[in-house]
C-alpha cells in the first residue's frame, strides 16, 4: 500500500484589516499606559516627555520594520534620563519639580545630545561595518593571491591567465 505524499497546508492568509487591528490595539494600549502614568506620576510623565521628545519624533518618522533608528535614539535618550529621574524621585516627584528639572538647559541638552548620538550611531555604524568587511576581504584576497603565487613557483606550474 503506497503512502500518500504529505502536503503542506497553506498558512492562513491574513485579511487586509488584521495587521491594522493589532497595530491599533498596541497604539490604544500605549495611550492607556501613558494616561495612567500621567495620572499617577505627572512629574515623571512631564519629565519623560520632555527629555525623550527626539525619540518620540523618531518613532513617528521611522517607517522601517522594527524601527531600528527610533529604538536606538530612545535607548540613548533613556540612558541620559536616569539622573534626572533620580533627582525627581529624591525631590518629591511633584509636577513642579519635574518642570524645574526639565527647564535646566544642561539636563535637556544632555538628553537630546544622547539622542542625537544614537541617531549618529545608526548612520555611521553601517558605513564602518562595511569598510571593515571590505578591508578584511581585500586582505584575504591579497593573502590568497600570494599563496597561489608561492604554489605556482613551488610546483613549477605555468601560470594560466588569471581571470580577475
C-alpha positions in Angstrom: 0.0 0.0 0.0 1.6 3.3 -1.1 1.6 6.2 1.3 0.1 9.4 0.2 2.7 12.3 0.0 2.3 14.8 2.7 1.1 18.1 1.5 1.9 21.3 3.2 -1.1 23.2 4.5 -1.2 26.7 3.3 -0.7 29.3 6.0 -3.8 31.1 6.9 -4.0 34.3 4.8 -4.3 37.4 6.9 -7.1 39.6 5.9 -6.4 43.2 5.0 -7.5 44.6 8.3 -5.9 42.1 10.7 -2.5 43.7 10.9 -4.0 47.1 11.2 -6.3 45.9 14.0 -3.3 44.6 16.1 -1.4 47.8 15.5 -4.4 49.8 16.7 -4.5 47.7 19.8 -0.9 48.4 20.6 -1.5 52.1 20.0 -4.5 52.1 22.2 -2.7 50.2 25.0 0.2 52.6 24.7 -2.1 55.6 25.1 -3.8 54.0 28.0 -0.4 53.4 29.7 0.6 57.0 29.1 -2.7 58.2 30.6 -2.2 56.1 33.7 1.4 57.3 34.1 0.2 60.9 33.7 -2.5 60.4 36.3 -0.2 58.6 38.8 3.1 60.4 38.3 2.6 63.7 36.4 6.1 65.0 37.2 7.7 61.9 35.8 5.4 61.9 32.8 6.3 65.6 32.0 10.0 64.9 32.5 10.0 61.8 30.4 8.0 63.6 27.6 10.4 66.5 27.5 13.6 64.5 27.7 12.5 61.8 25.3 10.9 64.2 22.7 13.5 63.3 20.0 12.7 59.7 20.5 9.0 60.3 20.2 9.6 62.2 16.9 11.8 59.3 15.7 9.1 56.8 16.5 6.7 58.8 14.3 9.1 59.2 11.4 10.8 55.8 11.3 8.9 53.6 9.0 11.3 50.6 8.8 10.2 47.3 10.3 11.3 47.1 13.9 12.1 50.8 13.9 15.8 50.4 14.5 16.6 54.1 14.3 13.9 55.1 16.8 14.9 52.2 19.1 18.5 53.4 19.2 17.5 57.0 19.7 15.2 56.1 22.6 17.7 53.8 24.2 20.4 56.5 24.2 17.9 59.1 25.4 16.8 56.8 28.2 20.4 56.4 29.4 20.6 60.2 29.7 17.2 60.3 31.6 18.4 58.2 34.6 20.0 61.0 36.6 17.1 63.5 36.1 14.6 60.8 37.2 16.6 60.0 40.3 16.7 63.7 41.1 13.0 63.9 40.6 12.5 60.9 42.8 14.6 62.3 45.6 13.0 65.8 45.3 9.4 64.6 45.9 8.1 63.7 42.5 5.9 66.7 42.1 4.8 68.1 38.7 6.5 71.5 39.5 9.8 69.7 40.4 9.6 67.8 37.1 9.2 71.1 35.2 12.1 72.7 37.1 14.4 69.8 36.2 13.2 69.9 32.6 13.8 73.7 32.4 17.5 73.1 33.2 19.4 73.6 29.9 22.1 71.2 30.9 19.6 68.4 31.6 17.7 68.7 28.4 20.9 69.3 26.4 22.4 66.1 27.8 19.3 64.1 27.0 18.9 65.5 23.5 22.6 65.1 22.8 22.4 61.5 23.8 19.5 61.0 21.4 21.5 62.8 18.7 24.4 60.4 19.4 22.1 57.5 19.0 20.9 58.8 15.6 24.5 59.3 14.6 25.4 55.7 15.6 22.6 54.5 13.3 24.0 56.5 10.4 27.7 55.8 10.9 27.7 52.2 12.1 26.7 50.6 8.8 29.4 52.6 7.0 32.0 51.5 9.5 31.0 47.8 9.3 31.0 47.9 5.5 34.5 49.5 5.5 35.8 46.9 7.9 34.3 44.0 5.9 35.8 45.4 2.6 39.2 45.7 4.3 39.0 42.2 5.6 38.0 40.9 2.1 40.8 42.8 0.5 43.4 41.5 3.0 42.2 37.9 2.4 42.3 38.3 -1.4 45.9 39.6 -1.2 46.9 36.7 1.1 45.3 34.1 -1.2 46.9 35.6 -4.3 50.3 35.4 -2.6 49.7 31.8 -1.6 48.8 31.0 -5.1 52.0 32.5 -6.4 54.0 30.5 -3.9 52.3 27.3 -5.0 52.8 28.1 -8.7 56.5 28.6 -8.1 56.9 25.6 -5.8 55.2 23.2 -8.2 56.7 24.6 -11.3 53.4 25.2 -13.0 52.9 27.5 -15.9 50.7 30.2 -14.7 47.4 30.2 -16.6 45.9 33.5 -17.5 44.0 34.6 -14.4 40.5 35.9 -14.5 40.1 39.0 -12.4 
